[in-house]
Amino acid sequence: MSNAPLAERMRPRHLADYAGQHHVVGPKGALQPALDQKRLPSLLFWGPPGVGKTTLAQLLAEQVDMPFTAMSAISSGVKDVRDEIHRAEKDRMFQPRGRVLFIDEIHRFSKSQQDALLAAVEKGTITLIGATTENPSFEVNSALLSRCQLFVLKPLEEVHLLPLGQKALATDSFLQSTGVTDVDFAAIYAFTGGDARRFLNTLESLCLVAKNSGQTMVDAAFVGQHAPKMAPKYDRAGDQHYDIASALIKSIRGSDPQAAVYWLARMIAGGESPTFIARRLLISAAEDVGLANPQALTIATACFQAVERLGLPEGRIPLSECTVYLAASPKSNRAYLAIDQALKTVEQTGDLEVPVHLRNAPTQTMKELGYGARYVYPHDYPGSFVVQSYLPEELNGATFYVPGENPTEARLAEWLNARWSKESESPSGD
């Protein structure tokens, strides 16, 4: 029996046996028209580990009868790339369509290493298939990205992996030697998150444990007791970091505390910095809750300070308290919209003069020039309010802040309307 792990032993040998990714290689997949003509464009596969990127690259090359070379960006450099391009150029008389060069973890190549591929891909000397677990929009040069078709490979679903497990149990000689005849494949799937490599290797490990303990059944309880725990899929420097943070904030914005706490838990379990989370909550309190509940910003500030002092695991408690509070609060982004509109106006209108009556007058000369002369002191009037112009003359009547439809801002709107009604007259004549 081969010493290779089960995932390697079960690697499909033909494209028809490939599991999943039907949007790419299914009967109506995006690549099917090209494959029907025995053609293969340069490709980038973006997806998590264990979804079949390497296997698919090998099978595609076989499907179009092109020679295939694989290398890893972790252990290869520019020299290896140039050697392979040179090899492809020498073979052009025998292989007019060139060679398929598969580069795993292509995002680990530097800009210069990626640039070394450009001319060969452009000329068709090589057909590049790059695989990456990172967002190629950030990690792959735009010039190289434009020369390749990008496909997102998805985590495999139960419908893909359960038949694969059943086939392995029925055909693999080592699994048969363990004496295991009954396996709860769905329970194994729950521990492996759509990763085919992890799914098959976990199956092999569980069958070995079962054999050593004299059992022929791998049921859900057995899986729960013996399956290796899967580390949370969360990359603090990659897309998961930003995607889950985005999901947290959007759940708060959508007033769903259940979802918000779930995404908070995903971030904590993934090892995210608690101060990063608290900082995002501060932003949400100001941007999304805003003046609908001004207390939210105070709560978020207190949460940030508490997390700085506590760290984890205790810091999870104020983080949860703040997350639930923000999600359950009424929402208003009107202050956020107001400052953005004001900044846009500043950009469009430039440095407009400060009205003379609002200018500071610390010297006698400035007073003689009339600085501050017509300014009316609001506290000298009932309610500490008096109508006068506070904007540059060119912007008189401009509106930046419009109160939102919530109880707190409704009171603000009533207060403001009572004072800034059209009937009000300015004693300063402004």
N, C-alpha and C positions, 0 to 999 in steps of 0.2 A: 504493500500500500504506500502511496505517496505520502511524504511528510508534510506536504503543503496543507494549509488550513482548508476547511470545507469550502469556504467562499471561493478559493482558487480552484479547487477540484470541480466545483459546480459552475465555473465560469462558462457561459454559453459559447458554442463553437460556430453558430450560424445566427444570422440576424433574425430569422424566424423564431428563434428560441429566446430572444432578448425580452426582458420583462419591463413593462412600463414605457414612459416617454412617447406615447402614441402621437402626441402633437408634433413630434419630430420625425419618427420613423414608422408610424402606423400606416395602415392602408391609405389614409387621407392625410398623412403627415406632410410637413412642409418640405422634407427632402425627397419624398417619393418620386416626384417628376424627374428630378436630376438622376436618382438611382436607376430609374427605368431606362435612362439614356446612357447608363454607365459613366456618369459624370459626378464629380464631387467638388464643391467649392471649398474654399478655406473657411474654417468654422471656429467659433469660440463656444465652449460649453461652460456655463456658469451654474453651479449648484453645490449643495452640501456634500460631505463625504458619503460614499457608499451608495450613490444613486446610479452608477454605471457609466461614468464619463470615459474611463480608460477602455472598458470593454466595448462601448459603442464605437469609439474611434477605431479599434482593431477590426470590428465587424464591418464597419463602413468601407475601410480600405479593402478588405476581402471581397466585399460585395461588388466593387468596381474594378477588381483585379489590379490594384496598384500596390507596389512594394511599400512596406510600412516600417518606420523606425520610431522608437519611443525613447524619450529622454525626460529627465526631471530637472526643472529649473533649480532645484535645491542643490544638485550635485554637478550640474553642467554650466558651461560658460560660453563666451563668444567663440572661442576656438572650436568647441564641439559643434556649435551651430554652423560655423563656416566650413568645417570638415564635412558635415552632412550636406550642405549646399553644394560643395565642390563634388562630392560623390554623385549627387543628383545631376549635376551638369555633365559629368562624364558618361552617365547612363542615358542621356537624352536620346541617343540614336537607337537604344534598345527599349527605352521607356519614354516615348515622346510626350506622355502626359505627366511625366515627372514622378516624384515620390511623395508619399504622405509622411509628414513629420509631425508626430504627436509630442507636445510639450506639456507635461503635467505641472501644476502649480505655476503657470506662466506669469502670474502676478509677481512672482519673486524675481523675475528678470528685471534688471535695471533698464533705464531708458536706452542706453547704448546697446545693451544686449537685445532689446526688442527691435531697435533700429536695424540691427544686422540682418533681420529677417525680411525687411521691407521689399528690397529689390527682387529677391527670389520669389516672394509671394506675388508681387506685381507681375513678374514675367511668367509665372506658372511653373517655374523650375521645381518648386515644392508646393504641395497643398498642405497648408498648416492647419492642424487641429490643436487648439490650445484649451486646456482645462484649468478652471480656477474656482476656488471657493469664495473669492472676494469680488466685490462689484467691479466689473471691468471698466465701467465709466470712470472710475478713479484710478484703477491699477494698471490699465493697458493704454499705451499711447494711442491718441486719437487717430494717427495715421495708420497704425496697424489695425485698430478697431474698424476703421472705414473699409478695410480690405477683406474683412471677414463677416460672415453671417453669424449673429449672436443668437444662441438658444439657451433658455433657462431650463435646466433639468430639475424636476421636482422630486421631493422625497417620495419613495415608493409607498403605495397604499397596501392594505391587507389583501385586496383582490390580486395584487401582483406577487406578494411575498408568500402567502399561504400555500399556493400551488407549488412554489419553489421549494418550500420546506417539505411538502408531501413527496415531491419528486426525489429530494435528497434522501429522505427516510426509506424510500422504496428502492433506490438504485445505488446508493453509496455503500461500498463494502464495509467501511469502518463503522458507520452508523448501524448497519445490519448486525455487525459483530457484537454490538453492545446489548442486543436482546430487547431494546426498546421497541415497542410496537404501537404505543398510543401516546400522542403528543398534543398538547393544547397549543397549537401554533399561534392562535390569537393572543394568548397570554404572553408568549415570547415577543410577538410584534409590539405589544404595549411597552416592553422594556427596551425596544431598539429604535423606535422613532423613524421608521421609513428608511433605515440604513441597511441595505441588503447584506453588506459585508458583516456588520454587527449581528444581524439576524441569523445568518448561517453559522457564524462562528460561535454564537451563543447556543444555538441548537446543538452543535457538536460538543460544547463544553457540558451542557446539561445531560446529554446522553451518556457521556463518560462518567459523570457523577452518579447518574442512575445505575449504571452498570456496577460501579464500585459499591453501591449500597444495596445491590440485589433487587432493584426495582425495574419493572418493564413499562411503567407509566410515568410520563412527565406531565402532570396536571398543573392547574393554575397555582395551587398551593406550593407545589414543588418549585415551579418557576419563581414565585415570589420569594422563596427561601434561598434559592441557589443562584439565580441569575445575577450576573454582575450589574450593579447599579449604574445607570447611564448618567454621565455628567451632563448638567444642563447645557443645552446648545445656545451658548451666549458668548460672543466675542467682543470684549470691551473695546477693541480697536477697529471692529468691522461693522458690517451692515446690521447685525443683530443688535449691537449697541444703539444705533440710531433708530432702527425700526421699532424696537420695544419701547424705547423712550418716547417715540412718537405715538405709539399705541396708548401708553399711559396718559399722555397729555390729552389726546383726543377723547379718551374715555372720561376724563375729568370734564373736558369741555362739553361732552355729551350728557353730563349729569348721570353717569352710570357708575356708582361706587363699587358694584360687584366686579365689573371689568377692570376698573382702576386698581383695585386691590390685587387682582390677579396679576396684572402687568407689573405692579410694584413687587410682588413676590418673585416674578420671573427675573427681575433685575437684581434683587437681593440674592436669590439662589445662584445667579450667574456670576456673583462676585463683583457687581458694580460698586463703585465708590459711593458710600452713603451721602457724601457731600455733593456729588454730581446730581443724585436724585433730589436732594433738598433744594439745590439750585434750580432745577427744573420746576419744582413746586412753587418756588418764589415767583418765577416768571409766569406760571399759570395763574397764580393769585392776582397778579397785576394785570395780565393781558386778558384773561378769560372771565374771572369773577369781577374784578374791577370795582367800580362804584356801586354795583348791585349789592355788594356786601363788603364794605371797606375793612371790616374786621378780619377778612381772609388774609390780607397782606400781613397783618400783625401775627396771626396764627402761623403763617408760613415762615416769617422771620424768626419766631420763637422756635419753630421746628428746626430750622437751619442751625440755630445756636445750640439746641439740645443735641442734635446729631454730632456737631463738632465736639461737644464735651463727652458724649457717651460712646460714640463709635458703634460698631455692631458687636454682639447681637442686640443689645438693648435699644439701639437707635431705631430698630425696626418699628418700635411702638409709636414714637412720635411721628415717624414717617407715615405709618398707617393712619394715625389720628388725623394728620394734616390732609392726606389723600382723600379720606372719606369726607372730611369737612368741605374741602374744595369741590368734590364731585356733587355733594348734596346742597351746595350753595346756589342761589340764583346767579345768573350769568349776565355780564355786560362787557362788551369790548369797546364801548364808546370813548373812554379815555384813551385807549390804544389808537383808535381811529383818529381821534382829535389831534394827537401829537404827530401822527404820520401826515395828516392833511396840512397841518401847520408847517411841517418841514418841507412839504412839497410846495407850499405857497412861498416860503422863504427862498427856495431854490429858483422859483419862477420870477419872483419880484426883486430879489437882491436885497441890498442894505438900505431899506427905506428909513427915512429920517425919523428919529424919535420926536413926537410932538413937543413943542416948546414947553407947554405947561407941565409935562411929565419929566422934564430934564432936571438933573441934580444941579444945585446952585451953591457950591461950597465957598465961592469967592464973590467979592463985591462986583467985579467985572461981569461975572455971569448973571448976577442979579440985575445989573444995569441993562444987560442984553435981553432981559425978560424971562430968563430961565425959571420955570416953576411959578411964574407970576399969576397965572390964571388957574392954577391947580386948586381944586376944592377938596377940603379935608373931610372924608366921609363920616368920621366920628363926631363931627359937629352937627350931624343931622339925625333925625329919628331913625332908629333901626340901624345906625352906622352905615347908611347908604345914601348916595346921591348920584344922579345920572350925570355922567360926563364921558367924553370919548377917551378911550385908552389905546386905541389902535392908531397906526399911521393913517394919515388922511386918505391915502389911496385904498385902504382896506376897510374903511368905515362900513359897518353892516355885514362884514364877513362872519361866517359861522363855521366854527371848527368842532365844537362839542355840542352834540345833540343827545339829551338824556335818553337812556334806554327805557324799555317797557318793563319795569320792575318796581316794587314798592319803594325802595330807597331812592331811586332816581326819579320816580314820580313826585316824591316830596321835593327833591332838588328842582325839578322842572316847575313845580308850583311856586316855590320860593323865587326862582329866577324870573318867571313870567310876571309875578307880581311887581317886580322892581324894574324890569326892562321892557315893560309894555310900551306900545307906541305913544300912548297918551302922556307918558312921563316927560317932563321937561327938565332940561339941564340948567341949573342956576348959573353955570359958567358960560352959558351961551354956546357950548360945543354940541 
